[in-house]
Amino acid sequence: MFAPAPAGDAPTPPAPYDGWVRIDFHASPAPTLGVEWEFAIVDRETRDLSNTAAELFAAAGPQLADPSRLHKEMLRNTVEVVTGVCGTVAEAVADLRTTLGVVLPAADDLGVDLLGSGTHPFANWSAQQLTDGPRYEELINRTQWWGRQMLIWGVHVHVGLPERDRVMPVLSAMLNTYPHLLALSASSPVWAGQDTGYASNRSQMFQQLPTAGLPFTFETWEQFESCIGDQTTTGVVDTMADVRWDIRPAPHLGTIENRVCDGMSDINELAALTALIHCLVVDLDTRLAAGETLPTMPPWHVQENKWRAARYGLDAIVILDGSSRERLVTDDLDDLLEQLTPVARRLDCEAELRSVADIPRNGASYQRQRKIAAASGGDLVAVVDSVVAELHASL
């Protein structure tokens, strides 16, 4: 997760007590931002995954002003670039650029590249190596085949909230725009050498883990505490870190963490999606604070919308509300961007929010990957080449 605030805001793991835990929410007075950008490491020649995260850490770490900007993940083929606590989208993007300015040359020296995609198009999961650590070992021991299959990468965006009791209503309302975020970021159409027919195969795979997928929704924080207490008591989770919902509270940081998006290959698209998430959370929180009851949808509509966005991407027809009205996701996105423009002006990210509309115009990553595959006669090495090149070009 993104670099924590100064000492004093450090997490205090909840202790189980009679099936209930107290979870303190360290509220953020301002709607701060944090971004976590996961990358696969690929060999420069073969374009297959490379289990060289430890070597990349050793090469890049000493050159970073703050080594906490680079994180290890479950597999040795993955690194995560993270920001500190930022005030604006521009600040978060500048933070990421600074870190990548160190990491990419170190990768060059090692003969590897960073791949910003939801999945790798042809890698063999059985050839991947696990990062040392009891938490990862326990996850694989519990989840077995599905855990080993998790060759997936995403982008996570944290937004600070000022009051604990506003977290759950905002989280529930965020699910209405889940398909918009997934369709825009979808970048995982190919798995194990085959086009899956999905724009985001990653989102479907990740939800196979027992604590992943769509979040449960609650009306109050106390209901959330009760749920986590039950899961702790029954051994489903040990800490909040084991709760891998697509959108989840991060109590120790005082944020809502949006984990919907597939991996991204272009820092400008990442800025656009970060701005959209920032504006959505702040807009909902502002409306809630003003006394509005936030709109939500039945869970069966939310689940269907996730599947439609994963399957059809920007061509998805999504369900808008409990009355079962439907609309093409890109048409609804146009209205959403207009609605959020005043919020973006307040947050100083109007240009980044406006650039969200460029993604449907230029083609989302899943569309670009399929175009390269079709033009090259199905050459998946060429697909990896193109995704790697997009990162370098955007920087």
C-alpha positions as CSV (number, residue, x, y, z in Angstrom):
1,M,0.0,0.0,0.0
2,F,1.1,3.6,-0.4
3,A,3.6,5.0,2.0
4,P,2.0,5.8,5.4
5,A,1.6,9.1,7.1
6,P,4.1,10.1,9.8
7,A,4.4,8.1,13.0
8,G,1.3,8.3,15.1
9,D,-0.9,7.1,12.3
10,A,0.6,3.6,12.3
11,P,-1.9,0.7,12.2
12,T,-3.0,-1.1,15.3
13,P,-4.2,-4.6,14.4
14,P,-7.6,-5.3,15.9
15,A,-7.7,-8.0,18.6
16,P,-10.7,-10.4,18.6
17,Y,-13.1,-10.1,21.5
18,D,-16.2,-12.3,21.7
19,G,-16.7,-12.3,18.0
20,W,-16.4,-8.5,17.7
21,V,-13.4,-6.3,17.0
22,R,-12.9,-2.6,17.4
23,I,-11.4,-1.1,14.2
24,D,-10.3,2.5,14.7
25,F,-10.5,4.7,11.6
26,H,-7.7,7.2,11.5
27,A,-9.6,9.9,9.6
28,S,-8.0,12.2,7.1
29,P,-8.9,15.8,7.5
30,A,-8.3,16.4,3.8
31,P,-9.2,14.2,0.9
32,T,-5.6,13.0,0.4
33,L,-4.5,10.6,-2.3
34,G,-2.3,7.6,-2.5
35,V,-1.6,5.4,-5.5
36,E,-0.2,1.9,-5.8
37,W,0.9,0.8,-9.3
38,E,1.8,-2.9,-9.8
39,F,4.1,-4.1,-12.6
40,A,5.1,-7.4,-13.9
41,I,8.8,-7.9,-14.6
42,V,9.5,-9.3,-18.1
43,D,12.7,-10.5,-19.8
44,R,14.0,-8.1,-22.4
45,E,14.6,-11.0,-24.9
46,T,11.9,-13.6,-24.3
47,R,9.2,-11.3,-23.0
48,D,8.3,-14.0,-20.5
49,L,7.9,-13.2,-16.8
50,S,11.2,-12.8,-14.9
51,N,11.5,-13.7,-11.3
52,T,14.0,-10.9,-10.6
53,A,12.2,-8.6,-8.2
54,A,14.9,-9.1,-5.5
55,E,17.6,-8.1,-8.0
56,L,15.6,-5.1,-9.0
57,F,15.1,-4.0,-5.4
58,A,18.8,-4.4,-4.7
59,A,19.7,-2.3,-7.8
60,A,17.1,0.4,-7.4
61,G,16.6,0.6,-3.6
62,P,19.8,2.4,-2.6
63,Q,19.2,5.0,-5.3
64,L,15.7,5.9,-4.0
65,A,15.4,8.9,-1.6
66,D,12.6,6.9,0.1
67,P,13.0,3.1,-0.4
68,S,9.4,2.7,0.8
69,R,8.3,3.9,-2.6
70,L,9.1,0.4,-4.0
71,H,7.3,-2.7,-2.6
72,K,7.6,-6.4,-3.0
73,E,4.5,-8.5,-3.7
74,M,3.5,-12.1,-3.4
75,L,5.4,-13.3,-6.5
76,R,9.0,-12.5,-7.4
77,N,7.9,-11.4,-10.9
78,T,6.2,-8.3,-9.5
79,V,7.1,-4.9,-8.1
80,E,4.8,-2.2,-6.8
81,V,5.6,1.5,-7.2
82,V,3.7,3.6,-4.5
83,T,3.3,7.2,-3.7
84,G,3.4,9.0,-0.4
85,V,0.4,10.8,0.9
86,C,-0.5,13.4,-1.8
87,G,-2.8,16.4,-2.0
88,T,-3.5,16.3,-5.7
89,V,-3.4,14.0,-8.7
90,A,-0.5,16.0,-10.2
91,E,1.5,15.5,-7.0
92,A,0.8,11.7,-7.0
93,V,1.8,11.4,-10.7
94,A,5.0,13.4,-10.1
95,D,5.8,11.1,-7.2
96,L,5.4,8.0,-9.4
97,R,7.5,9.6,-12.2
98,T,10.3,10.2,-9.7
99,T,10.4,6.6,-8.5
100,L,10.1,5.2,-12.1
101,G,13.0,7.5,-13.0
102,V,15.1,5.3,-10.8
103,V,13.5,1.9,-11.3
104,L,13.4,1.9,-15.1
105,P,17.2,2.5,-15.6
106,A,17.9,-0.2,-12.9
107,A,15.6,-2.6,-14.9
108,D,17.5,-1.7,-18.1
109,D,20.8,-2.7,-16.4
110,L,19.2,-6.1,-15.5
111,G,17.9,-6.8,-19.0
112,V,14.2,-6.6,-17.9
113,D,11.3,-4.3,-18.5
114,L,8.1,-3.4,-16.5
115,L,4.8,-4.5,-17.9
116,G,1.7,-2.5,-16.9
117,S,-1.1,-4.9,-17.7
118,G,-3.8,-6.8,-15.8
119,T,-2.3,-10.2,-16.9
120,H,0.6,-11.4,-18.9
121,P,-0.6,-12.9,-22.2
122,F,1.4,-16.1,-22.3
123,A,3.3,-16.8,-19.0
124,N,3.1,-20.2,-17.3
125,W,1.9,-19.8,-13.7
126,S,3.7,-22.9,-12.6
127,A,7.1,-21.4,-13.4
128,Q,6.6,-18.4,-11.0
129,Q,8.4,-18.1,-7.6
130,L,6.9,-17.0,-4.3
131,T,8.4,-14.2,-2.4
132,D,9.7,-15.4,1.0
133,G,7.4,-14.6,4.0
134,P,4.9,-16.5,6.2
135,R,1.9,-14.4,5.0
136,Y,2.4,-15.4,1.4
137,E,3.1,-19.0,2.2
138,E,-0.1,-19.2,4.3
139,L,-2.1,-17.7,1.4
140,I,-0.8,-20.2,-1.0
141,N,-1.2,-23.1,1.5
142,R,-4.9,-22.1,1.9
143,T,-5.9,-21.2,-1.6
144,Q,-3.7,-23.8,-3.5
145,W,-4.4,-23.9,-7.2
146,W,-6.3,-20.6,-7.4
147,G,-3.6,-18.8,-5.3
148,R,-0.9,-20.1,-7.6
149,Q,-2.9,-18.9,-10.6
150,M,-2.8,-15.2,-9.5
151,L,-0.6,-13.8,-12.3
152,I,-2.5,-10.5,-12.1
153,W,-1.6,-6.9,-11.6
154,G,-3.7,-3.8,-10.8
155,V,-3.7,-0.2,-9.7
156,H,-5.1,0.8,-6.3
157,V,-6.1,4.4,-5.4
158,H,-6.6,5.5,-1.8
159,V,-8.8,8.6,-1.0
160,G,-8.9,10.0,2.5
161,L,-12.2,10.5,4.3
162,P,-12.8,12.8,7.3
163,E,-15.3,10.8,9.3
164,R,-15.6,7.1,10.1
165,D,-19.3,7.0,9.9
166,R,-19.3,8.2,6.3
167,V,-17.0,5.4,5.0
168,M,-19.6,2.7,4.5
169,P,-22.3,4.8,2.7
170,V,-19.6,6.2,0.4
171,L,-18.2,2.7,-0.3
172,S,-21.6,1.3,-1.1
173,A,-22.4,4.2,-3.5
174,M,-19.0,3.8,-5.2
175,L,-20.2,0.4,-6.5
176,N,-22.6,2.2,-8.9
177,T,-19.6,3.3,-10.9
178,Y,-17.7,0.1,-10.6
179,P,-18.3,-0.9,-14.3
180,H,-17.1,2.5,-15.5
181,L,-13.7,2.1,-13.8
182,L,-13.3,-1.5,-14.8
183,A,-14.2,-0.9,-18.4
184,L,-11.8,2.1,-18.7
185,S,-8.9,0.3,-17.2
186,A,-9.5,-3.2,-18.6
187,S,-6.2,-4.6,-19.9
188,S,-6.3,-8.4,-19.5
189,P,-7.9,-10.0,-22.5
190,V,-5.4,-12.8,-23.0
191,W,-4.5,-15.6,-20.6
192,A,-2.1,-18.5,-21.1
193,G,-1.9,-17.7,-24.8
194,Q,-5.6,-17.5,-25.5
195,D,-7.9,-14.6,-26.0
196,T,-10.5,-15.2,-23.2
197,G,-13.2,-13.1,-24.8
198,Y,-13.1,-10.9,-21.7
199,A,-11.8,-7.3,-21.6
200,S,-10.7,-7.9,-17.9
201,N,-9.9,-11.5,-17.2
202,R,-8.0,-10.3,-14.1
203,S,-11.1,-9.2,-12.3
204,Q,-12.8,-12.6,-12.8
205,M,-9.7,-14.5,-11.6
206,F,-9.0,-12.4,-8.5
207,Q,-12.5,-12.9,-7.1
208,Q,-11.8,-16.7,-6.9
209,L,-9.8,-16.0,-3.7
210,P,-11.9,-16.5,-0.6
211,T,-11.6,-12.9,0.7
212,A,-11.5,-11.1,-2.7
213,G,-14.2,-9.8,-5.0
214,L,-17.0,-7.4,-4.4
215,P,-17.3,-6.1,-0.9
216,F,-20.0,-6.8,1.5
217,T,-21.9,-3.5,2.1
218,F,-23.0,-2.2,5.5
219,E,-25.1,0.7,6.7
220,T,-22.9,1.4,9.8
221,W,-19.2,1.0,10.8
222,E,-20.3,-1.2,13.7
223,Q,-21.7,-3.7,11.2
224,F,-18.4,-3.8,9.4
225,E,-16.6,-4.3,12.7
226,S,-18.9,-7.2,13.4
227,C,-18.2,-8.8,10.1
228,I,-14.4,-8.6,10.5
229,G,-14.8,-9.9,14.1
230,D,-16.7,-12.9,12.8
231,Q,-14.0,-13.5,10.1
232,T,-11.2,-13.1,12.6
233,T,-12.8,-15.5,15.1
234,T,-13.4,-18.1,12.5
235,G,-9.9,-17.8,11.0
236,V,-11.0,-16.4,7.6
237,V,-8.6,-13.4,8.1
238,D,-5.9,-12.6,10.6
239,T,-5.8,-8.8,9.9
240,M,-7.5,-6.3,7.6
241,A,-4.7,-6.9,5.1
242,D,-6.3,-10.2,4.4
243,V,-9.5,-8.5,3.3
244,R,-9.0,-8.2,-0.4
245,W,-12.2,-6.7,-1.5
246,D,-12.3,-4.7,-4.8
247,I,-13.2,-1.6,-2.7
248,R,-12.3,-1.7,0.9
249,P,-11.7,0.6,3.9
250,A,-8.1,1.1,4.9
251,P,-8.7,2.1,8.5
252,H,-5.1,2.7,9.5
253,L,-4.7,5.2,6.7
254,G,-8.1,6.8,7.0
255,T,-9.0,6.0,3.3
256,I,-11.2,4.1,1.0
257,E,-9.0,2.0,-1.2
258,N,-10.3,1.4,-4.7
259,R,-8.8,-1.8,-6.2
260,V,-11.1,-2.2,-9.2
261,C,-8.7,-1.2,-11.9
262,D,-6.6,-3.5,-14.1
263,G,-2.9,-2.8,-14.5
264,M,-2.1,0.3,-16.6
265,S,0.6,0.9,-19.2
266,D,0.3,4.7,-19.6
267,I,0.9,7.2,-16.8
268,N,-1.5,9.6,-18.4
269,E,-4.3,7.1,-18.3
270,L,-3.4,6.3,-14.7
271,A,-3.7,10.1,-13.9
272,A,-7.1,10.1,-15.6
273,L,-8.5,7.2,-13.6
274,T,-6.9,8.5,-10.4
275,A,-8.7,11.8,-11.0
276,L,-12.0,10.1,-11.6
277,I,-11.8,8.0,-8.4
278,H,-10.7,11.1,-6.4
279,C,-13.6,13.1,-7.7
280,L,-16.1,10.3,-7.2
281,V,-15.2,9.7,-3.6
282,V,-15.1,13.5,-2.7
283,D,-18.4,14.1,-4.5
284,L,-20.2,11.3,-2.7
285,D,-18.7,12.3,0.7
286,T,-19.7,16.0,0.1
287,R,-23.3,15.0,-0.8
288,L,-23.5,12.7,2.2
289,A,-22.2,15.4,4.6
290,A,-24.9,17.8,3.2
291,G,-27.6,15.4,4.3
292,E,-28.2,13.5,1.0
293,T,-29.0,9.8,1.0
294,L,-26.5,8.3,-1.4
295,P,-27.8,6.2,-4.3
296,T,-27.1,2.4,-4.2
297,M,-28.1,-0.6,-6.2
298,P,-29.2,-4.1,-5.2
299,P,-26.2,-6.5,-5.0
300,W,-27.4,-8.6,-7.9
301,H,-27.2,-5.5,-10.2
302,V,-23.7,-4.7,-8.9
303,Q,-22.5,-8.2,-9.5
304,E,-24.0,-8.2,-13.0
305,N,-22.4,-4.8,-13.8
306,K,-19.0,-6.1,-12.8
307,W,-19.4,-9.1,-15.1
308,R,-20.6,-7.0,-18.0
309,A,-17.7,-4.6,-17.7
310,A,-15.2,-7.5,-17.4
311,R,-16.8,-9.2,-20.4
312,Y,-17.5,-6.4,-22.8
313,G,-15.4,-3.5,-21.6
314,L,-16.3,-0.2,-23.1
315,D,-19.1,-1.9,-25.1
316,A,-20.9,-2.9,-21.8
317,I,-24.5,-1.9,-21.3
318,V,-24.7,-1.3,-17.6
319,I,-27.5,-1.2,-15.1
320,L,-27.9,2.3,-13.6
321,D,-30.2,1.9,-10.6
322,G,-32.7,-0.2,-8.7
323,S,-35.3,0.4,-11.3
324,S,-33.2,-1.6,-13.8
325,R,-32.6,1.2,-16.2
326,E,-29.7,0.4,-18.6
327,R,-27.3,2.4,-20.7
328,L,-24.1,2.1,-22.7
329,V,-21.3,2.7,-20.2
330,T,-19.5,5.3,-22.4
331,D,-22.7,7.3,-22.8
332,D,-23.2,7.3,-19.0
333,L,-19.5,8.2,-18.6
334,D,-20.0,11.4,-20.6
335,D,-22.7,12.6,-18.2
336,L,-20.6,11.5,-15.2
337,L,-17.6,13.5,-16.3
338,E,-19.8,16.6,-16.7
339,Q,-21.3,16.1,-13.3
340,L,-17.9,15.8,-11.7
341,T,-16.2,18.8,-13.4
342,P,-17.0,21.3,-10.6
343,V,-15.5,18.8,-8.1
344,A,-12.4,18.4,-10.3
345,R,-11.9,22.2,-10.3
346,R,-12.0,22.1,-6.5
347,L,-9.5,19.3,-6.4
348,D,-7.2,20.9,-9.1
349,C,-7.5,17.9,-11.4
350,E,-9.9,19.2,-14.2
351,A,-7.4,18.5,-17.0
352,E,-6.8,14.9,-15.7
353,L,-10.6,14.3,-15.3
354,R,-11.2,15.6,-18.8
355,S,-8.6,13.2,-20.2
356,V,-10.8,10.2,-19.1
357,A,-12.7,10.8,-22.3
358,D,-9.6,10.1,-24.3
359,I,-9.6,6.5,-23.3
360,P,-12.7,5.5,-25.3
361,R,-11.5,7.7,-28.2
362,N,-8.0,6.1,-28.4
363,G,-9.1,2.6,-27.3
364,A,-8.6,1.0,-23.9
365,S,-5.6,-1.2,-23.3
366,Y,-7.6,-4.4,-23.9
367,Q,-8.6,-3.0,-27.3
368,R,-5.0,-1.9,-28.2
369,Q,-3.7,-5.3,-27.2
370,R,-6.2,-7.1,-29.4
371,K,-5.4,-4.8,-32.3
372,I,-1.6,-5.6,-32.0
373,A,-2.3,-9.3,-31.8
374,A,-4.5,-9.2,-34.9
375,A,-2.0,-7.1,-36.9
376,S,0.9,-9.4,-36.0
377,G,-0.9,-12.7,-36.7
378,G,-1.4,-13.5,-33.0
379,D,2.2,-12.7,-32.0
380,L,1.9,-12.3,-28.2
381,V,5.5,-11.2,-27.9
382,A,4.5,-8.3,-30.0
383,V,1.7,-7.6,-27.6
384,V,4.1,-7.5,-24.6
385,D,6.4,-5.2,-26.7
386,S,3.6,-2.8,-27.3
387,V,2.5,-2.6,-23.6
388,V,6.1,-2.1,-22.5
389,A,6.6,0.6,-25.1
390,E,3.5,2.5,-24.0
391,L,4.9,2.9,-20.5
392,H,8.2,4.4,-21.8
393,A,6.4,6.6,-24.3
394,S,4.0,8.0,-21.6
395,L,7.0,8.9,-19.4
